[in-house]
Amino acid sequence: MATHYGQGYGIDTKPGHPGSPGEQRHRLPAALRAPVEGRTWRELGYVLLSLPISVLLFTYAITMVSLGAGLLVTFLGVPVLAAALAGCRGFGALERARARGLLGLEVADPEPLRTKRQGFMAWIGAVLKSGASWRSLLYAVLLLPWAVFSFTVVVTFWSIGWSLLTYPLWFWLFPMYGGQGGMQLYGDEQHRIYLDNPFEITVTALVGLLFTIATPWIVRALTTVDRVMVHGLLGPSRLATRVVELESDRGVVVDTAAADLRRIERDLHDGAQARLVNLAMGLGLAKEKLREDPQVAAQMVDEAHGEVKTALQELRDLARGIHPAVLTDRGLDAALSSVASRCTVPVQVEVDLTERPAPAIEGIAYFTVSELLQNISKHARATWAAVEVWRTENRLMLQVVDNGVGGADPSLGSGLAGLAERLDAVDGILVVDSPAGGPTRVTAELPWRAERTR
């Protein structure tokens, strides 16, 4: 078992600690920084670019789809429609790149086209049957009305805010070039109101400041809709994402099974097998000495008896590591109590289950708690620990707590990361809360599947 705790001990990771990595102090509050932040200008650029790009996308999509639909009475309509969808997929790739560069939005590529055979007709069929192609077309159509709305709102608020905020700097243009004392606020046949005295100029600037401060948050709200559109229409579908996750989980399961088989083979070869070979040689020598020197033969048989006991204990430990009999016969409560009794610190075990889960889930839960207790014995320097197991709706919950020195961090590539991968292979979750100085609380979630026939 790899070291889980040792790398994290003695490191101050308290949030907000002066000098901690990534900590950046600002003198101005976020509301005042927003108008001049780089993020705001990038989002503004995204909104401004969306209008011309949306016009191009909309024109292309509507023209090509209309042309393809009109030609469907002939064979030419099908490839034209496929070309329209393929073009929309290409524009979708550019839009994902634009969102990644200006909005900081990471969106995976949609599922690729899957063709069972080579050829132009197979490609046309794959394009027309791909959900990602039609979602890209929908994005090209929906982007234009939304881009017009967001462009109008952003440009209006932005221009009003900055023009009013900077009014004290440029209001002198009116008397110089317009013959008036300032910007006209109201006017009819009898009355005209100009912003030309210091008080009115100051109020105008303050109103502009409010608009300027509010505009970045309006821009962020509008670009949130853009993020949703890009992620939902130009990214992979939920089904494709789930397939990728299952393929990854399958790889983890296969690798884990192969690693377990190698470990069992190594333990058998280096442990019990080597002892049994020595036992066979010792009994052979004892057999030869039996007539010549019975006392020496008896001593050799006694040594062989000790080797048999040791080999049997190693075989029991190996069998317990594969799947303990107590888990099969008596369930998690008895099995975890047996594991806790071998821990170097006192462990309180509490299992609150009215029925047994499926054998596969039960086995994963057992080995999860077993590995966590081994970590406590080896690295935590704790004086007590506790194990709790319970069911919440359709989830099996495990929690292991100790009062050790803490500092466990799965991101350091320790054994906790491997344990998290094993749980993820069955849609499980591992959460580690281990501040420096302790205590450490590790919570695991597993999907609940009831026991069937064992």
BELCORRA-V427106 format. One record per residue. RES is the residue in three letters. NEAR is the number of other C-alpha atoms within 12 Angstrom. Layout:
# BELCORRA-V427106
<<RES NEAR> <RES NEAR>>
This chain:
# BELCORRA-V427106
<<MET 22> <ALA 21> <THR 28> <HIS 36> <TYR 43> <GLY 29> <GLN 24> <GLY 28> <TYR 26> <GLY 18> <ILE 21> <ASP 20> <THR 24> <LYS 17> <PRO 14> <GLY 13> <HIS 14> <PRO 13> <GLY 13> <SER 14> <PRO 13> <GLY 11> <GLU 13> <GLN 12> <ARG 14> <HIS 12> <ARG 9> <LEU 12> <PRO 12> <ALA 17> <ALA 21> <LEU 21> <ARG 20> <ALA 26> <PRO 31> <VAL 20> <GLU 20> <GLY 16> <ARG 22> <THR 34> <TRP 24> <ARG 26> <GLU 39> <LEU 36> <GLY 27> <TYR 36> <VAL 42> <LEU 29> <LEU 24> <SER 35> <LEU 28> <PRO 20> <ILE 29> <SER 35> <VAL 23> <LEU 22> <LEU 36> <PHE 32> <THR 23> <TYR 28> <ALA 40> <ILE 28> <THR 24> <MET 28> <VAL 32> <SER 19> <LEU 24> <GLY 25> <ALA 22> <GLY 18> <LEU 17> <LEU 17> <VAL 11> <THR 13> <PHE 15> <LEU 17> <GLY 21> <VAL 28> <PRO 29> <VAL 27> <LEU 34> <ALA 35> <ALA 30> <ALA 36> <LEU 41> <ALA 35> <GLY 31> <CYS 37> <ARG 38> <GLY 25> <PHE 31> <GLY 40> <ALA 29> <LEU 22> <GLU 38> <ARG 35> <ALA 24> <ARG 27> <ALA 34> <ARG 22> <GLY 18> <LEU 28> <LEU 33> <GLY 22> <LEU 24> <GLU 22> <VAL 29> <ALA 26> <ASP 28> <PRO 32> <GLU 26> <PRO 21> <LEU 25> <ARG 19> <THR 18> <LYS 13> <ARG 13> <GLN 13> <GLY 11> <PHE 16> <MET 17> <ALA 18> <TRP 24> <ILE 29> <GLY 26> <ALA 28> <VAL 34> <LEU 29> <LYS 22> <SER 27> <GLY 30> <ALA 38> <SER 40> <TRP 30> <ARG 34> <SER 42> <LEU 39> <LEU 30> <TYR 39> <ALA 43> <VAL 28> <LEU 28> <LEU 40> <LEU 29> <PRO 21> <TRP 27> <ALA 34> <VAL 23> <PHE 24> <SER 35> <PHE 32> <THR 22> <VAL 24> <VAL 36> <VAL 27> <THR 20> <PHE 29> <TRP 33> <SER 21> <ILE 25> <GLY 27> <TRP 29> <SER 27> <LEU 30> <LEU 27> <THR 24> <TYR 31> <PRO 27> <LEU 17> <TRP 21> <PHE 31> <TRP 21> <LEU 17> <PHE 20> <PRO 17> <MET 12> <TYR 13> <GLY 13> <GLY 14> <GLN 18> <GLY 24> <GLY 29> <MET 29> <GLN 22> <LEU 17> <TYR 13> <GLY 12> <ASP 9> <GLU 7> <GLN 7> <HIS 10> <ARG 16> <ILE 18> <TYR 23> <LEU 28> <ASP 26> <ASN 18> <PRO 16> <PHE 13> <GLU 23> <ILE 29> <THR 21> <VAL 20> <THR 32> <ALA 27> <LEU 22> <VAL 23> <GLY 26> <LEU 28> <LEU 25> <PHE 30> <THR 34> <ILE 29> <ALA 27> <THR 34> <PRO 37> <TRP 29> <ILE 29> <VAL 37> <ARG 28> <ALA 21> <LEU 31> <THR 36> <THR 22> <VAL 24> <ASP 36> <ARG 31> <VAL 22> <MET 29> <VAL 40> <HIS 32> <GLY 25> <LEU 36> <LEU 41> <GLY 35> <PRO 31> <SER 27> <ARG 19> <LEU 15> <ALA 21> <THR 18> <ARG 15> <VAL 15> <VAL 18> <GLU 19> <LEU 18> <GLU 17> <SER 20> <ASP 23> <ARG 21> <GLY 19> <VAL 23> <VAL 24> <VAL 17> <ASP 18> <THR 20> <ALA 17> <ALA 14> <ALA 15> <ASP 19> <LEU 17> <ARG 15> <ARG 19> <ILE 24> <GLU 17> <ARG 16> <ASP 24> <LEU 24> <HIS 19> <ASP 19> <GLY 26> <ALA 28> <GLN 23> <ALA 20> <ARG 28> <LEU 26> <VAL 20> <ASN 24> <LEU 26> <ALA 21> <MET 19> <GLY 27> <LEU 26> <GLY 17> <LEU 24> <ALA 26> <LYS 22> <GLU 18> <LYS 19> <LEU 18> <ARG 13> <GLU 13> <ASP 15> <PRO 16> <GLN 15> <VAL 20> <ALA 22> <ALA 22> <GLN 20> <MET 27> <VAL 26> <ASP 18> <GLU 23> <ALA 27> <HIS 22> <GLY 19> <GLU 27> <VAL 26> <LYS 18> <THR 22> <ALA 27> <LEU 20> <GLN 17> <GLU 25> <LEU 25> <ARG 20> <ASP 22> <LEU 25> <ALA 19> <ARG 23> <GLY 27> <ILE 23> <HIS 26> <PRO 28> <ALA 20> <VAL 21> <LEU 33> <THR 25> <ASP 15> <ARG 18> <GLY 31> <LEU 44> <ASP 31> <ALA 21> <ALA 31> <LEU 38> <SER 29> <SER 25> <VAL 34> <ALA 33> <SER 20> <ARG 18> <CYS 32> <THR 21> <VAL 27> <PRO 23> <VAL 32> <GLN 26> <VAL 30> <GLU 23> <VAL 28> <ASP 19> <LEU 23> <THR 16> <GLU 21> <ARG 31> <PRO 33> <ALA 24> <PRO 26> <ALA 25> <ILE 33> <GLU 36> <GLY 30> <ILE 38> <ALA 47> <TYR 45> <PHE 29> <THR 40> <VAL 43> <SER 35> <GLU 31> <LEU 45> <LEU 44> <GLN 33> <ASN 36> <ILE 42> <SER 31> <LYS 21> <HIS 31> <ALA 38> <ARG 28> <ALA 29> <THR 22> <TRP 26> <ALA 35> <ALA 34> <VAL 38> <GLU 33> <VAL 35> <TRP 29> <ARG 25> <THR 16> <GLU 14> <ASN 15> <ARG 24> <LEU 37> <MET 37> <LEU 44> <GLN 36> <VAL 43> <VAL 37> <ASP 38> <ASN 29> <GLY 33> <VAL 29> <GLY 35> <GLY 36> <ALA 41> <ASP 32> <PRO 27> <SER 20> <LEU 18> <GLY 20> <SER 23> <GLY 26> <LEU 37> <ALA 25> <GLY 28> <LEU 38> <ALA 33> <GLU 33> <ARG 34> <LEU 37> <ASP 28> <ALA 30> <VAL 31> <ASP 26> <GLY 28> <ILE 28> <LEU 33> <VAL 28> <VAL 31> <ASP 25> <SER 35> <PRO 27> <ALA 26> <GLY 25> <GLY 29> <PRO 29> <THR 38> <ARG 32> <VAL 41> <THR 32> <ALA 41> <GLU 35> <LEU 38> <PRO 28> <TRP 29> <ARG 20> <ALA 22> <GLU 17> <ARG 11> <THR 9> <ARG 14>>
